[in-house]
């Protein structure tokens, strides 16, 4: 058996499924968090203090830095500018946020992004990528198992040579027993 190939296939399968599931779970977490903060969050005005335009240069998506004050404490973080495609237009200088009253560092912005939106699992492309890696691992592992003959069917019995029908061979003791009874 090609153990190395089977192990690599299994690792790719597990890693791909784990990545796809983690991406889906994280996207679900962000959705639930945003919905909760839209209902329970306290409205706050934030200043957009910077923009990082990285689309098209291999650096990910556009981000903006937002700064806001809650109870005399200043918070500042980066969030996605728009959707995964980046900013479609210049972001406003002031943006409305809905801040969690118990944890003011958590918020949902007017553009729908949360304070966790810049995390690497926050991309829908992670799910098909993970499934593609898992499928390639499954193919790799299956190919390693096929080469071992694990899926081969048992062969047919070889044709009998000569006249007669197929019969069971008798042991020496059975043949002696038959001679004794025949006498």
N, C-alpha and C positions, 0 to 999 in steps of 0.2 A: 504494500500500500504506500502511496505517496503521502506520508504523514505530514510533511512540510506543506504541501499544497492543500491538504484538508484543513490543517490548522490555520493557514492564511485565509482560506475561504470562510471558516467559522469566525475568525476575528473580524473580517470585513462584514460578514452578515450581522454579527452582534453590534459592531460599531455603527453601521449604517442604520439599523433599527433604533438603536439608542439615540443617535443624533436626530433622526426624524421625530421620534417620540418626544425628546426634550424640546425641540423647536415648537412642536405643536402645543405642548404643555405650557411653554413660556408665553406663546401668543395668547393662549386661553387665559393665563394668569393676568397678562396686561389688559385684556378685554374686561375681565371681571373687575380689576382694580379701577379702570377708567369709568366703568358704569357705577361703581360704588361711590367714587369721588364726585361724579356728576350730581349725585343725589345728596351725599352727606358733606361734601366739601364746602369750605368757606371761600367766597370770592375774594381774590387778591389781584392787584395790578402788578405786573412784572415788567421790567425794562429789558429789552433785547439789546445786549451789550456787544454782541459780536456774531459774525457769521463765518463758517468755514465751508467753503465751496470745494468739495472733493470729488464730485461725480465726474467720471470720465478720466480720472487720473489714477484709478486703482486704489483710492483711499476710502471707499465706502460711499455713504450718502451724505448729503448736506446736513450740517448741524448748526444750531444757533445756541448762544449762551444767554440764559435768562437769569436775572437777579431780582429778588423780591425780599420784602421785610415782613416778618410776622412777630408780633410782640417784642419789637426792638431788636430782634436777631436778624441778621442779613444771611440769606441763602442764595447760592449761585450754583448753577449746574448747566450741563449741555443736554440738549434734547434734539430729536430729529426736526429738521426744518419743516418738512411736509410729509409726504408719503415716502415710500422706499425709492421713488424716482427722483427725489430731491425737491428743491424749491422750484415752484413754477413761476413765482414772482418774488420780488423783494419782500422780506418779512417786515411787519410793522415795528415801529419803535417801542410801542407798549402793547403787551399781550395780556389777556385775561386768563387767570389760573383759578382752579378750584383746589384748595389746599386742604389736606387732612388736618382737622383741628388737634388731634392727639399726636400726630407725627408730621410737623410742618415741612419736613424735607420731602414728603410725598405729595404729588399733585398731578392733576391732569390739565393740560394746556388747552386753549381755545382751538388749536389745530388738531386736537385729538390724541396727542402724544403724552405719555407719562414721563415721570422722572427716570424711569428705567428703559426708555426707548432706545438708548444708544448701545445696549447690550448685544453681543454678537449673535445670540439666538433669536433676536427680533427681526427675522427675515423669512418670508414665506418660501423663499427658494431653498431653505434648509430642509424642508420636508421632501421635495422630489430628489434633492441631492442625496439625502440619507437613504431614501428608497433605492436609488440607483446604485449606491455603494453596497447596500444589502443584497440587491439582485445580482451584482457581479460576484459578491462573496458566495451566494448560493450556487451560481454557475460554476465557480472555481471549485467549491467543495464537491458538487455533484460530479464534475469531470474527474476529480481525484478518486471518488468512490466507484465510478464506472470502470476506470482502468483496473480496479482490483478484481472485477468479475462478480461483484456483489449482486448485480441485477441480471446476470445471465440465467437463462432457463436451463433446467437440467436437460441433457440431450436424450434423444429417443434411443431405445434399446437397439443394438446392432441387429441387422436381419440374421435369422438363423440360416446356417448352411446345411444343405442336405434335406432329405425327406423327413417327414414326421412333424409332430406338433411340438410346441414349446412345452416342456415338462420340467418339473422340479427335480433337481438332482438329489439323489438319495445318499444318505451317509453310509459308511461301510457297515455300521451296526444294523441299520435298517435292511441292507441287502443280505446280511447273514441271517437275520431273523426270518426273512422271506424264504431262504433256502431250507431252513430247519422245518418250517411249517409245510413246505411242499413235499417233503419225503414221506 
